[in-house]
Amino acid sequence: MTHGINKIKKVLLINPRNRAFILKESGNINFGKIFPLGLAYIAGYLESKGYDVKVIDTIAEGFDCRERIDKEHIRVGIPDELFIDKILRIDPDLIGITSLFTMQSAEVLYTARLLKRVLPEIPIVLGGPHPSCMPEAVLRNSEVDYVIIGEGEKGFVELLTRLNRNESLEGQKGLGYRDGNGQIQVNKEFNFVGRLDALPMPAYHLFNISKYFGKMAVHGERRTERFFPMITSRGCPIKCTFCTAHKVWGNKYRRRSTAKVIAEMEYLKDKYGVQEIIFEDDNITLNSRHANELFDLMIERNVGVLWTVPNGIAAFTMSQELLTKMKNAGCYKVNFAIESGSQRVLDEVINKPLRLRKVVPLMQHAKAIGLEVGAFFILGMPGETLKEIRETFRFIRRNKIFSANLSVAVPLPGSKLHDIVVRNGYFVDSTSNDNLSLLHPRRYRIQTPDWTAKQLEDVIRFETAKTKIYILLSTPTLLLRFLSKKPRYVLKRVMYEISSLLGVPILAKIRRLASPWLG
């Protein structure tokens, strides 16, 4: 497929608006703005090849613009009229849109349709995790012309080169398109960057960096307002059942040199006043030798920024010595990707090479040296019993994991979990991508021979409330901090947790009577 343009010189990259969920407990949205690092890497690589690149981050440029979609959703980002005006002023030759999450796919396609309406002849390219996992489904939408599968740098440039030379697209790795007969063609062979150090620095100069600073929760609570994301590696050889990361980054673990990472940290600190780094690696400590080298150099150079690893660390490669080194290098919180408190579930269901007997002393050491400790758990995997789910909650209570991120298993396209659910007919209702969210009210979307969706929901609701109350009452400092908050907030939270513990119908009348005061 070719387009009727003379030559592609000016490329526009877009971070589309977000369709956020309204959280019932707080009334806030489940979303905070963060710098689109992947888009910046693409932009930097395109510029290094001589292309004129422009970027529109609709979220950062319009974070205070909220459009109510329905009682559960709010669209965050600059409104259509302003967005179209920006597009027409730039007058691009080709447009690339990042599509990170399957649950946001409807918003991405809405953006593509809007663009085709005003610039019908301009080709549109989608890239990111969602189109990488579902290229055929994405290309069934006529407003999308091309899909880049996996990492985008090399594939994007090769696509532009072939279009400019009017060459056939057949054989290009990591590309989806429609041929001259309108048939969808997809080549899923990886087109990855072998040496990450060969990539130029992300094109930070194309963004208004100050728009990404502020007091907000992004990947957890932040210690400063001037925080920023970075990566030190790509790829993960661990094949967890629920994960789709391999569809974008592949199974081969590749890392940047420590010198490059430190240079970028110092650049962000000196140029933009960054005080805190969010390392977005799927697993920054997967290679312990590389991790030791990085943290040693951070200490030696006295980089002087705080940092965290919100996506988790591989406990199976960790040691107490490495945790201490992380603390000395500026880390203030570690998230252990534990996933289950049942060793059988880890071994036979999730396929994660983690020994629970090893992770417990690591968490104890992290707490002892002053690191905040968080942990990730996945609940409701096919093959997991309700008894084993309760075992996970007992693990959390026994080890007093105050910051436990509990997720209900979501069968994301591209994961082995999705294949299992589809093959066995475990979906409760529709497989609509709009509902594939950990925070969506209809999140209990699968059932297995071991439990129904309702049984799963009841057990998780009860055990979550029980665990929160136990940890609060067994930790005086947490209890005092909680009681020091505004009385209305305290009462509202107490009512919510007790309702969850005892069952909503029991306290529904009391909550209705108290609602005028609770707000």
C-alpha positions in Angstrom: 0.0 0.0 0.0 1.3 3.5 -0.9 0.0 6.9 -0.4 -0.4 9.8 -2.8 2.3 12.0 -1.3 5.5 13.2 -2.8 7.9 12.6 0.1 7.6 12.1 3.8 9.7 14.7 5.6 7.6 16.0 8.5 6.4 13.4 11.0 3.9 14.1 13.8 3.9 11.9 16.8 0.8 11.9 19.1 0.1 10.8 22.6 -3.7 10.5 22.5 -6.1 11.4 25.3 -6.9 9.1 28.1 -10.2 7.6 29.0 -9.9 7.5 32.8 -12.1 5.7 35.3 -13.7 7.5 38.3 -12.7 5.8 41.5 -15.8 5.3 43.7 -14.0 5.5 47.0 -12.4 8.9 46.4 -14.1 10.5 43.4 -10.6 10.9 41.8 -9.5 9.4 38.5 -7.2 6.4 38.2 -4.7 8.3 36.1 -1.8 10.8 36.4 0.3 12.2 33.6 3.8 11.0 32.9 6.3 11.8 30.2 5.8 9.5 27.1 9.3 8.1 27.1 8.6 5.7 24.2 7.4 8.5 22.0 10.5 10.5 22.9 12.8 7.6 21.9 11.0 7.3 18.5 11.3 11.1 18.0 15.0 11.1 18.8 15.7 8.3 16.4 13.7 9.9 13.6 15.5 13.2 14.0 18.9 11.3 13.9 17.8 10.1 10.4 17.0 13.6 9.2 13.2 13.8 9.7 11.5 16.9 10.9 9.6 15.7 14.0 6.8 17.4 15.9 5.0 16.0 19.0 1.6 16.6 20.5 1.0 15.1 24.0 -2.7 15.7 24.3 -2.7 14.7 28.0 0.1 16.9 29.2 -1.1 19.8 27.2 -4.6 19.5 28.4 -4.4 17.6 31.7 -7.0 20.0 33.3 -9.4 19.5 30.4 -12.0 16.9 31.5 -14.9 15.7 29.4 -17.5 13.5 31.1 -18.2 10.5 28.9 -20.6 8.6 31.3 -21.0 8.0 35.0 -17.8 5.9 35.1 -15.5 7.6 32.6 -13.8 10.9 32.0 -11.8 11.8 28.9 -8.6 13.7 29.9 -6.7 15.9 27.3 -7.1 18.8 25.0 -10.5 19.1 23.3 -11.2 18.2 19.7 -11.3 21.7 18.3 -7.9 22.7 19.8 -6.4 19.4 18.8 -7.5 19.8 15.2 -6.2 23.3 15.1 -2.8 22.1 16.2 -2.8 19.3 13.6 -3.6 21.7 10.7 -0.9 24.2 11.8 1.7 21.5 11.8 0.5 20.1 8.4 2.4 16.7 8.7 3.3 14.3 6.0 2.6 11.3 8.2 1.2 10.8 11.7 2.2 8.2 14.3 0.0 7.5 17.4 1.2 5.6 20.5 -1.3 3.0 21.7 -0.1 1.7 25.1 -3.1 -0.1 26.7 -5.8 -2.3 25.3 -8.3 -0.7 27.6 -7.5 2.7 25.8 -7.9 1.3 22.3 -11.3 2.9 21.7 -9.7 6.3 22.5 -6.8 5.7 20.1 -9.2 4.8 17.3 -11.3 7.9 18.1 -8.2 10.0 17.6 -7.3 8.2 14.3 -10.9 8.8 13.0 -10.7 12.5 13.9 -7.4 12.8 12.0 -8.7 11.1 8.9 -11.6 13.4 8.9 -9.5 16.5 8.5 -6.4 15.0 6.7 -7.8 12.0 4.8 -4.7 11.5 2.6 -2.2 11.5 5.4 -1.1 8.0 6.5 -1.5 7.0 10.1 0.8 4.6 11.9 0.0 3.0 15.2 2.6 1.5 17.6 2.9 0.3 21.1 1.8 -2.7 23.2 -1.8 -2.9 22.0 -1.2 -2.9 18.3 1.8 -5.2 18.8 -0.4 -7.8 20.5 -3.4 -7.3 18.2 -2.1 -6.0 14.8 -4.8 -7.8 12.7 -7.7 -6.4 14.8 -6.2 -2.9 14.7 -5.8 -3.0 10.9 -9.5 -3.9 10.5 -10.1 -0.3 11.2 -9.9 1.6 8.0 -8.5 4.8 9.6 -5.3 2.9 10.6 -2.9 2.4 7.6 0.2 0.8 9.3 1.1 -1.0 12.6 4.6 -1.1 14.0 5.0 -4.3 16.0 7.4 -4.4 18.9 10.1 -1.7 19.4 9.4 1.2 17.1 12.7 2.9 16.2 14.1 0.7 13.4 10.7 -0.3 12.1 9.4 3.2 11.8 12.4 4.5 9.9 12.3 1.5 7.6 8.7 2.1 6.8 9.3 5.7 6.0 12.3 4.8 3.8 10.2 2.2 1.8 7.3 4.7 1.4 9.6 7.4 0.2 11.2 5.1 -2.3 7.8 3.6 -3.3 9.2 0.2 -2.5 7.1 -2.9 -1.5 6.5 -3.4 2.1 6.6 -7.2 1.8 9.2 -8.7 4.0 9.6 -5.8 6.5 9.9 -7.2 10.0 7.5 -6.0 12.6 5.0 -4.4 10.3 1.3 -4.7 9.6 -0.4 -3.2 6.6 -3.0 -3.7 3.9 -1.7 -4.7 0.5 -2.9 -3.4 -2.9 -5.9 -5.8 -2.8 -6.9 -4.5 0.7 -5.8 -7.7 2.4 -4.2 -7.4 5.8 -0.6 -8.5 5.9 1.4 -8.9 9.1 5.0 -9.8 9.7 5.5 -10.5 13.4 9.2 -11.2 13.2 11.0 -8.9 15.6 12.8 -5.8 14.4 14.6 -4.9 17.6 17.6 -2.6 18.4 20.5 -4.9 19.2 22.7 -2.3 20.9 20.6 0.1 23.1 23.6 2.5 23.3 23.3 3.0 19.6 20.0 4.9 20.2 20.3 8.7 20.5 19.0 10.3 23.7 15.2 10.7 23.7 14.1 14.0 22.1 13.4 15.9 25.3 13.7 19.2 23.5 10.4 18.6 21.6 8.4 18.6 24.9 7.6 21.2 27.5 9.1 19.3 30.3 7.7 21.5 33.0 4.2 20.2 32.2 5.2 16.8 33.6 6.1 18.0 37.0 3.7 18.5 39.9 2.3 16.9 43.0 0.6 13.8 41.9 0.6 10.0 42.2 2.3 8.3 39.3 3.2 4.7 39.7 2.6 5.3 43.4 3.2 8.3 45.6 6.2 10.4 44.6 8.5 12.1 47.1 9.2 15.1 44.9 7.3 17.1 42.3 10.1 17.0 39.8 10.1 13.3 38.8 10.8 11.8 35.5 11.0 8.3 33.8 14.0 6.5 32.4 15.0 3.0 31.3 18.2 1.1 31.6 17.2 -2.1 29.8 14.6 -3.8 27.5 13.3 -7.3 27.3 12.6 -10.1 29.8 13.3 -13.8 29.4 10.8 -14.7 32.2 7.6 -16.0 30.6 4.9 -15.2 33.2 1.5 -16.4 32.2 -0.2 -13.1 32.5 2.4 -10.9 30.9 2.5 -9.4 27.4 5.9 -7.5 27.7 7.6 -10.0 25.4 5.3 -8.9 22.6 6.9 -5.4 22.6 10.4 -5.9 24.0 11.0 -9.5 23.3 12.5 -12.2 25.5 16.1 -11.2 25.1 17.4 -9.0 27.9 19.3 -6.0 26.5 20.8 -3.2 28.6 22.3 0.2 28.2 25.9 0.9 29.5 26.1 2.3 33.0 28.0 5.3 31.6 25.1 6.2 29.3 22.5 5.8 32.0 24.5 8.0 34.5 25.1 10.6 31.8 21.3 10.8 31.1 20.5 11.1 34.8 22.9 13.9 35.2 21.6 15.6 32.1 18.0 15.5 33.4 19.1 16.8 36.7 21.2 19.7 35.3 19.0 20.6 32.4 15.5 20.3 33.8 16.0 20.1 37.6 14.8 16.5 37.9 15.0 15.4 41.5 13.5 11.9 41.2 13.8 9.1 38.6 11.2 6.5 37.9 13.0 3.5 36.4 10.5 2.0 34.0 12.4 -1.2 33.2 10.4 -4.3 33.3 13.1 -5.5 35.7 16.1 -3.4 36.4 17.8 -6.0 38.5 17.4 -9.0 36.2 21.1 -9.1 35.5 22.7 -8.7 39.0 26.2 -7.9 37.7 24.9 -5.1 35.6 22.7 -3.8 38.5 25.7 -3.8 40.8 27.8 -1.9 38.3 25.0 0.7 37.8 24.4 1.3 41.5 28.2 1.4 42.3 28.6 4.2 39.7 25.6 6.1 41.0 27.2 6.1 44.4 30.6 6.9 43.1 29.4 9.8 41.0 27.0 11.0 43.8 24.3 11.6 41.3 22.1 12.9 44.0 18.6 12.0 42.8 16.0 9.9 44.5 14.6 6.9 42.5 12.2 3.9 42.6 11.5 0.8 40.6 7.7 0.8 40.3 7.5 -2.1 37.8 9.1 -4.4 40.4 12.4 -6.2 40.9 13.3 -9.8 40.3 13.6 -11.3 43.8 15.2 -14.4 42.4 18.3 -12.4 41.4 18.4 -10.2 44.5 20.6 -10.3 47.5 20.7 -8.3 50.8 23.9 -6.7 49.6 22.3 -5.4 46.4 19.4 -4.0 48.3 21.7 -2.1 50.6 23.6 -0.8 47.5 20.3 0.4 46.0 19.4 2.3 49.2 22.9 4.0 49.2 22.4 4.9 45.5 19.2 6.9 46.3 16.4 4.3 46.1 13.7 4.8 48.6 11.1 2.2 47.7 11.3 -1.3 46.1 8.4 -3.3 44.7 8.7 -7.1 44.9 6.9 -8.8 42.0 5.7 -11.7 44.1 2.3 -12.4 42.4 1.1 -15.2 44.8 1.5 -16.4 48.4 1.2 -20.0 47.2 4.4 -21.6 45.9 2.3 -24.1 43.8 0.6 -21.2 42.0 3.9 -19.6 41.3 5.4 -22.8 39.9 2.4 -24.3 38.1 0.0 -21.5 37.2 2.0 -18.2 36.9 5.3 -19.8 35.8 7.5 -17.5 37.8 10.9 -18.7 39.0 10.5 -17.3 42.5 10.9 -19.0 45.9 8.8 -17.5 48.6 11.3 -18.6 51.3 13.9 -16.4 49.6 11.7 -13.3 49.2 10.7 -13.0 52.9 14.2 -12.3 54.3 14.8 -9.9 51.4 11.7 -7.9 52.4 12.7 -7.9 56.0 16.2 -6.6 55.1 14.7 -3.9 52.9 12.5 -2.7 55.8 15.5 -2.9 58.2 17.6 -0.6 56.1 14.8 2.0 55.7 13.4 1.1 52.3 9.7 1.3 51.7 8.5 -2.1 50.6 5.7 -2.8 48.2 4.6 -6.0 46.5 2.5 -7.0 43.5 0.0 -9.9 43.6 -2.2 -11.3 40.8 -5.5 -12.9 42.0 -7.9 -15.2 40.1 -5.6 -17.0 37.7 -7.2 -20.1 36.0 -5.8 -23.1 38.0 -5.7 -21.2 41.3 -8.2 -22.2 44.0 -10.0 -19.9 46.4 -8.0 -21.5 49.2 -4.8 -20.5 47.5 -6.1 -16.9 47.1 -6.8 -16.8 50.8 -3.2 -18.1 51.2 -1.9 -15.0 49.4 -3.8 -12.7 51.8 -2.4 -14.6 54.8 1.1 -14.1 53.3 0.4 -10.3 53.1 -0.8 -10.1 56.7 1.9 -12.4 58.1 4.6 -10.2 56.5 2.8 -6.9 57.1 3.1 -5.7 53.5 1.6 -2.3 53.9 1.8 -1.4 50.2 0.3 -4.5 48.5 -0.9 -3.9 44.9 -3.7 -6.4 44.4 -4.7 -7.0 40.8 -7.4 -9.3 39.5 -6.1 -11.4 36.6 -7.0 -9.7 33.3 -6.6 -11.8 30.1 -4.8 -9.3 28.0 -4.5 -10.2 24.3 -1.0 -11.5 23.6 -0.6 -13.2 27.0 -0.7 -16.9 27.6 -3.5 -16.2 30.1 -5.6 -14.8 27.3 -5.0 -18.0 25.2 -6.0 -20.2 28.2 -9.2 -18.2 28.9 -10.3 -18.2 25.2 -9.4 -21.9 24.6 -11.4 -23.0 27.7 -14.3 -20.6 27.4 -13.7 -19.0 30.8 -15.0 -15.5 29.8 -18.1 -14.6 31.7 -19.4 -12.2 29.1 -18.1 -10.1 26.3 -14.4 -9.9 25.4 -14.8 -6.2 24.6 -11.4 -4.4 25.0 -13.1 -1.5 26.8 -13.5 -3.7 29.9 -9.9 -4.9 30.1 -8.9 -2.8 33.1 -7.8 -3.7 36.6 -9.9 -0.9 38.0 -13.1 -1.3 36.0 -16.2 -2.1 38.0 -16.8 -5.2 35.8 -13.3 -6.5 36.3 -14.3 -10.0 37.3 -14.5 -11.2 33.8 -13.5 -14.9 34.0 -14.7 -18.0 35.8 -13.1 -21.4 36.1 -14.2 -24.9 37.3 -12.7 -23.8 40.7 -14.9 -20.7 41.2 -17.5 -18.4 39.7 -16.8 -14.7 39.1 -19.1 -13.8 42.0 -17.3 -16.2 44.4 -14.0 -14.7 43.3 -15.3 -11.2 43.9 -16.7 -12.0 47.3 -13.5 -13.7 48.5 -11.3 -10.8 47.3 -13.5 -8.2 48.7 -13.7 -9.9 52.2 -10.0 -10.7 52.4 -8.9 -7.2 51.2 -11.0 -5.5 53.9 -9.8 -8.0 56.5 -6.2 -7.4 55.5 -6.4 -3.6 55.6 -8.1 -3.6 59.0 -5.5 -6.1 60.4 -2.5 -4.2 59.2 -3.9 -0.9 60.4 -4.8 -2.2 63.9 -1.5 -4.0 64.2 0.6 -1.0 63.3 0.2 1.9 65.7 2.0 4.4 63.5 -0.3 3.7 60.6 -3.3 3.8 62.7 -2.4 7.2 64.2 -1.6 8.6 60.7 -5.0 7.4 59.5 -6.9 8.8 62.5 -5.1 12.2 62.0 -6.8 12.7 58.7 -10.1 14.7 58.3 -13.0 13.1 60.2 -15.2 12.9 57.2 -12.5 11.0 55.3 -11.9 8.6 58.2 -15.6 7.8 58.6 -16.1 7.3 54.9 -13.1 4.9 54.7 -14.2 3.0 57.8 -17.8 2.6 56.4 -16.4 1.5 53.1 -14.1 -1.2 54.6 -16.7 -2.5 57.0 -19.3 -2.7 54.2 -16.8 -4.7 52.2 -16.1 -7.0 55.2 -19.6 -7.6 56.2 -21.4 -7.3 52.8 -22.9 -4.2 51.2 -26.6 -5.0 51.9 -26.0 -5.2 55.6 -24.8 -1.6 55.9 -26.6 -0.1 52.9 -29.2 1.6 55.0 -26.7 3.1 57.5 -24.6 4.4 54.6 -27.7 6.0 53.0 -28.5 7.7 56.3 -25.0 8.9 56.7 -24.5 10.0 53.0 -25.5 13.7 53.5 -22.7 14.0 56.1 -20.2 11.8 54.3 -20.5 13.8 51.1 
